[in-house]
Amino acid sequence: MSEQTTDDPFEDCELGPEAILGTRTYEDVLFTDETETPVNVLTGETPEHSQATVDEAQAFASSIDTDTPQIALSASVETQIETASKPYTAAAFFHFKATGSLKRHRAYHAAEESDGFVVSFEANYTTGDLTITVEEVNESERDDG
């Protein structure tokens, strides 16, 4: 039995491109100035490790050395306490913590890796909203590239 290769970037995905085509906004998923931080019950102050600005979070996310653009996501209060970490973490812009679904994560990743789609995103660190747009590239546009 021989293995066949296919040009379908969604072959290993549970969702097809129709599930992610267009523009979708994921609300309140990014790190913002309003992200919840722990408070020491004895002093009433936020621990130093949980104090951060949006600029620091964006700089951290953009400093990650990868071909996939990164965003700054909110870290849970529990994570901040357990690991004494910052109130943000970096992840690929289509990460399941942002999109709410591992199925969507895989579909966005497939589209991002494919020449057949243009994937763009806007991270609004004021509102915490992430907007992802996926457009299919037609054959003539692909040939022009």
Secondary structure per residue as TSV (DSSP state, phi and psi in degrees):
chain	resnum	aa	ss	phi	psi
A	1	M	-	360.0	124.8
A	2	S	-	-99.8	148.5
A	3	E	-	-87.5	137.7
A	4	Q	-	-104.0	139.4
A	5	T	-	-98.0	147.2
A	6	T	-	-124.6	157.6
A	7	D	S	-92.9	6.8
A	8	D	-	-83.0	107.3
A	9	P	T	-66.3	-16.3
A	10	F	T	-97.0	9.4
A	11	E	T	-53.9	-40.7
A	12	D	T	-95.6	11.2
A	13	C	-	-100.1	149.0
A	14	E	S	-80.0	-22.5
A	15	L	S	-110.3	146.1
A	16	G	-	-92.4	176.8
A	17	P	G	-60.9	-29.0
A	18	E	G	-61.1	-22.9
A	19	A	G	-75.2	-19.1
A	20	I	T	-123.4	-6.4
A	21	L	-	-62.0	143.6
A	22	G	E	99.8	-159.8
A	23	T	E	-117.6	131.4
A	24	R	E	-132.1	141.8
A	25	T	E	-113.8	128.9
A	26	Y	E	-105.4	115.7
A	27	E	T	-87.9	140.5
A	28	D	T	56.5	44.7
A	29	V	-	-110.4	-17.7
A	30	L	B	-90.6	159.3
A	31	F	-	-67.0	133.4
A	32	T	-	-135.1	175.8
A	33	D	T	-65.5	-16.2
A	34	E	T	-96.4	1.8
A	35	T	-	-58.1	134.7
A	36	E	-	-66.0	134.9
A	37	T	-	-127.0	154.2
A	38	P	-	-71.7	156.3
A	39	V	-	-126.4	131.7
A	40	N	-	-69.8	119.5
A	41	V	T	-67.0	-22.5
A	42	L	T	-80.3	-38.2
A	43	T	T	-104.7	-20.3
A	44	G	-	77.1	11.1
A	45	E	-	-110.2	155.0
A	46	T	-	-80.2	130.7
A	47	P	-	-57.6	149.2
A	48	E	G	-57.6	-38.9
A	49	H	G	-64.8	-19.9
A	50	S	G	-97.7	4.3
A	51	Q	-	-92.1	124.4
A	52	A	-	-159.4	157.8
A	53	T	-	-109.2	162.9
A	54	V	H	-61.1	-39.0
A	55	D	H	-60.7	-40.9
A	56	E	H	-63.8	-42.6
A	57	A	H	-64.8	-44.3
A	58	Q	H	-63.8	-42.9
A	59	A	H	-62.1	-42.2
A	60	F	H	-60.9	-49.2
A	61	A	H	-61.7	-42.0
A	62	S	H	-74.7	-15.8
A	63	S	H	-82.6	-9.6
A	64	I	S	-67.9	126.1
A	65	D	-	-84.6	91.3
A	66	T	S	-153.3	159.3
A	67	D	S	-76.9	-20.4
A	68	T	S	-90.8	124.0
A	69	P	-	-58.0	140.5
A	70	Q	E	-108.3	152.8
A	71	I	E	-125.0	162.5
A	72	A	E	-99.0	114.4
A	73	L	E	-97.9	155.3
A	74	S	E	-70.6	137.4
A	75	A	-	-96.0	143.0
A	76	S	-	-67.0	155.1
A	77	V	H	-59.1	-39.5
A	78	E	H	-59.2	-44.4
A	79	T	H	-63.6	-42.7
A	80	Q	H	-60.2	-40.0
A	81	I	H	-72.6	-49.5
A	82	E	H	-64.5	-35.6
A	83	T	H	-110.7	1.6
A	84	A	T	50.5	47.4
A	85	S	-	-107.8	171.9
A	86	K	-	-65.3	163.1
A	87	P	S	-80.5	14.1
A	88	Y	E	-139.0	162.8
A	89	T	E	-142.9	158.0
A	90	A	E	-103.3	146.2
A	91	A	E	-156.6	162.5
A	92	A	E	-56.9	146.9
A	93	F	T	-60.8	-18.4
A	94	F	T	-105.3	17.5
A	95	H	-	-56.2	146.5
A	96	F	H	-62.8	-24.3
A	97	K	H	-69.1	-26.0
A	98	A	H	-86.9	-42.7
A	99	T	H	-87.9	-12.2
A	100	G	S	79.3	7.4
A	101	S	-	-156.8	130.2
A	102	L	H	-66.9	-32.3
A	103	K	H	-63.0	-45.5
A	104	R	H	-66.9	-39.9
A	105	H	H	-53.3	-49.5
A	106	R	H	-65.6	-38.4
A	107	A	H	-67.9	-44.5
A	108	Y	H	-61.3	-41.1
A	109	H	H	-62.0	-43.6
A	110	A	H	-60.8	-44.4
A	111	A	H	-64.7	-41.9
A	112	E	H	-61.6	-36.7
A	113	E	H	-81.9	-14.2
A	114	S	-	-92.9	145.3
A	115	D	T	-77.2	-10.0
A	116	G	T	-84.7	-0.8
A	117	F	E	-140.4	149.9
A	118	V	E	-111.8	123.2
A	119	V	E	-118.2	126.1
A	120	S	E	-133.0	161.7
A	121	F	E	-147.9	157.4
A	122	E	E	-130.0	123.4
A	123	A	E	-103.8	114.8
A	124	N	E	-102.9	98.5
A	125	Y	T	-78.3	-3.2
A	126	T	T	-81.2	-46.4
A	127	T	T	-92.5	-21.0
A	128	G	T	86.8	7.7
A	129	D	E	-91.8	141.8
A	130	L	E	-117.4	124.9
A	131	T	E	-114.1	124.5
A	132	I	E	-117.6	132.6
A	133	T	E	-120.4	131.2
A	134	V	E	-123.8	126.3
A	135	E	E	-126.2	139.7
A	136	E	E	-81.8	138.2
A	137	V	-	-93.0	127.8
A	138	N	-	-80.9	166.3
A	139	E	H	-55.4	-42.5
A	140	S	H	-67.1	-35.7
A	141	E	H	-67.9	-37.7
A	142	R	H	-66.1	-40.0
A	143	D	H	-69.9	-30.1
A	144	D	H	-72.8	-26.5
A	145	G	-	-70.0	360.0
